Amino acid sequence: MFRTRLEYILKDMDLVSREEFDVVRDMVKQARTKNEILEQKIIALEKQLLEKKAVTKKTTKAKTRKDTKK
């Protein structure tokens, strides 16, 4: 009787099996790992972009100085 009542209560709850839970947990782990990798790539690309902008500013200033001396 107790078991039947418990099964009835659990049936109405929206629960997942352990297998389904493990699959989703593994998917989340993979997604987090990929997200961390992409975050590091973005940081590296932003750094490269800032370095290129700094070089461009230096060369532009140098060219401007040459042009004003003429």
Summary of the structure (lengths in Angstrom):
residues: 70
radius of gyration: 29.7
end to end distance: 100.8
largest distance: 100.8
contacts: 124
relative contact order: 0.05
helix: 90%
strand: 0%
